[in-house]
Structures are given as C-alpha cells and as structure tokens.
Amino acid sequence: TSAQIGVTGLAVMGRNLARNFARNGYTVALHNRTVSKTRELVENFGDEGDFIAAETAKEFVEALERPRRLVIMVKAGGPTDAVIEEFAPLLEPGDMIIDGGNAHFADTRRREKALREQGIHFVGMGVSGGEEGALHGPSIMPGGPKESYDSLGPMLEKISAKAADGAPCVTHVGPDGAGHFVKMVHNGIEYADMQLIGEAYQLLRDVAGYSPAQIADIFRTWNTGRLDSYLIEITAEVLAHVDAATGKPFVDVVVDQAEQKGTGRWTVQIALDLGVPVSGIAEAVFARSLSGHADLRAASRGLAGPKPTALSEAEAAAFADRVEQALYASKIVSYTQGFHEIQAGSDEYDWDIDLGAVSSIWRGGCIIRAAFLDRIRAAYDARADLPSLLSDETFAREIAEAQDDWREVIIAATREGVAVPGFSAALAYYDALRAERLPAALTQGQRDFFGAHTYRRVDREGAFHTLWGGDRSEVTA
Ligand code: NBP
C-alpha cells in the first residue's frame, strides 16, 4: 500500500495534522528527523487510522503514491530550507511539497520559484487554529500553483474546519506566497483583536472598578452578541480562572509582559513596505514590546498621572456598555486595515485574492473565528470591489451608531490615565479617513520649504515649487 499524503515534522502541529488526515480516511506516511517521535505517534495513535512510519527520507518518499504530496511541518526558516533540500532531490516532476509552517511569504515565493524550475509544485500553506485546530479542523490558507489545488484541495476540504453553514474553511488563496501572506495578516489581525480586548479589560477594571470575575461575566454576555468570537470566549475563561496556589485571579499572578513569535511584526513590516496604514496592528505589536521593557517600566512608575474618579454602580454598568461599542467599532477598523493590506499585497504580487473568500475561510477553525466574519463575507458578497470595509453600508451605520460611545470611552481613558493605543489608533484612522482636509497639505509645504520637494495644487494640474528663499513666487517644477 502507499500513502496519499505524507507529513514530515511531527511536533505538535505535524502530529495532529497527520492524525487529522488519518482520521479522515487517508493513508498517511510519517517522518521526523528524530525517529523516536515517529514511533511515539504510531504507538499512541496508530489505531486512529492508516499510518506508514518511515525512518529515512528515502523510505518516506517511496511510501507516497504518485504524484507525491508531502507536507512539511517544521520550524519556519532554516529548518524548512534544510528539509526541502533533503527531499527535493528525491522527488519527481509533478510531485508536490506543501509547507504548513509559519513561513515568511517572501521565503515561500523564493522556494516556489526554485522548485518550479525542477517541476515540483510548492504550496505555501497557512494553517491556523493551534494544535487543537490541526487535530479537529484548522482554517487552511494554501497558496501555490492553482493546479495543485485540484488534487490537494479536496483533501484539505475534508480535514479543515467547517463554518456554521457547513462550508469548509479552506480555499486556494492565490499563487506562490499568497497563502502565507494571508496567514501573516490573519495573525496581525489576531494581535489587534487581542490588544483591543486587553484594553477593554483594563478599562472595565481600572475605570469601572470591576473584578476579573465580574469582567468574565461581561465578556460572556458580549459573546452572545455581535462580538461572539473564540477570542472573547477564551478571554472570559482566562479571567474567570483562579490561581490554585494563591487563590488570586489567575490574571493577577501572570507576569504582564507579552511575548511574540514574529508574524504580527511581519504584518507591520510588510505594511510599511506596501504603504498601508495598519496602525491598529502596529499599536498591538508595540504594546507587546512596551510590556516587555521591564526596566523602563520600573523607571517610569513614579511618573505623574491623573487622580482617579470612582464610578457608581449604575455609571459602571453604563460605561461597560460603551466599552462594548468602542471595542466593536475598533474591531471594524482593525479588520478594515488588515483587509487593506491583503488587497495591497494582492495588487503588488498579482495574486488576485478574493477578499470575500478569505473572510469566509476565517469563519471557523482559526484563532480569529467570529460571527463578525459572516458580516465581512456579506459585505464583499454585496460588492466584490468594496474599496474598504468602512465603505460597506452596514459597517458604516454600525460605526455611526457606536461613535459617540467610542469617543466617550477614549475620553474617559485619557482622563483616568489608562493607555488605550488600540482604541485611539482605530478612532484616529477613522477620523483621518473621513476628514475633508488633512494637515498633509502643511506637510507638503514644509517639504517644499526645506527640500524643494514640490507639491500639487487643488486647482491646477502639475507639480509646483515656491521660491521660499527668494521672493516666494511660485514656479512650475
Ligand atoms: P516546531 O516549530 O517546534 O518545530 C519542531 C519540528 O521541526 C520537529 O519536528 C523538529 O524535528 C523539526 N526540525 C527542526 Br526544529 N529543525 C529541523 C531540521 N533542521 N531538519 C528537520 N527537522 C527539523 O513545531 P510546531 O510547534 O509543531 O510547529 C510546526 C510549524 O507550524 C512551525 O512552522 C510553526 O510556526 C507552525 N505553526 C504552529 C502553530 C502552533 O500553534 N504551534 C500554529 C500554526 C502554525 P525534531 O523532532 O527532530 O527536533
């Protein structure tokens, strides 16, 4: 017998993905650099389906039916290149290598190009949902050549998460690095969502005066409404959790320094290159970095802040409702920014990404799965060439209804000295976009003054320069 798919790299993600394929009826070839992991998988889970354990690369490749489908699930970066170098020489034209790791899309583009020259189909595949998702159904974002999806797609559709309407959470995102690019932005949006939730929590705690347990209840209530999402759900779980050792709220015994693995940072770096304002995601990345500067924070702790005001019970409850509005409005903005980045990447690299399809495959399996994504899907269904999510009538109306509360929350945060970089950045983006005139005109004047960089006029075509050092007359540049 031969295997329809092989997985090399059997740490948590690879192991669970292999089990997911096997549980769905596929024969799965297994390989890992350290052979003991392969044996462990077969010993512990061998009865879940058909596995073929291979000890060497050659055995692994020979176990696969042709054309071969080989999934790599190893640490991104050097290890992925090492594994490709090991297997590529053993493969034949028409075979497929699928990289399910969190690769940088630029690496995926490079690898796809090199392997294409050998006739090997290289599919950079974003996988979201953590280890549970890998086992029970992740959201899957494959890129690579379209024809690879003809044979791989049906298998991925089987193992993927299903949205509430039953649609599989996988689609061919686009050529070469498109899948990993979209996975990267997914993670950036995840950072922003988490930051906004964190700010809501801090406001409910410091301004409204609620305890973590009370805030858990508030999040549970929010989770029955338009904020219904995996992240809100687990937030309530984390906040309700009590530390067994001390009896304190769990959130109070955890060191408040957030770590990051890099995909959020990449999202911002690439956005800078593409010239896309993803201020919400950037603030989320910066907030994590700031939290990690323990010495700087210790040195700043004595700095002056405002005197806190106490809210009555009724005021606190009203404030909590306003925070929900602020969170929702800010969330619309951060998705607007993330989708803008995907559109810009798609334009830059000719990927022709269907934004509606992307929102659709994020509805299940992944970390940012949420009822909200159905609304984004509906927005793109109504108008595929929507210039921005904010141009969608429903979102525009919801923000219009939320904006007074959104502003009030940011005013309260400012008055009470609670940092809300995510909420504020989202509102600043919103206000700047809808502004009739921006101070960018002044910026252009300054640039022309000190660097003769020229400017355009509102009333005439062409580029102009004012002779600032002379008689200040205007010349055509
Ligand atoms: P890790 O990212 O921890 O990678 C461990 C695997 O890489 C092991 O199988 C290890 O083999 C193998 N490996 C390394 Br390290 N260097 C190698 C080399 N030079 N040659 C061959 N194999 C090598 O595993 P993971 O957490 O399961 O994640 C796998 C991929 O999935 C990563 O790219 C990750 O970013 C991505 N991802 C993870 C999650 C998540 O929630 N964890 C979610 C989505 C995507 P060994 O056993 O011999 O050391």
Residues whose N, C-alpha, C, O or C-beta is under 5 A from the ligand:
A	BS01	NBP	G9 L10 A11 V12 M13 G14 R33 T34 K37 M73 V74 K75 A76 P79 A82 V83 G100 G101 N102 V127 S128 G130 E131
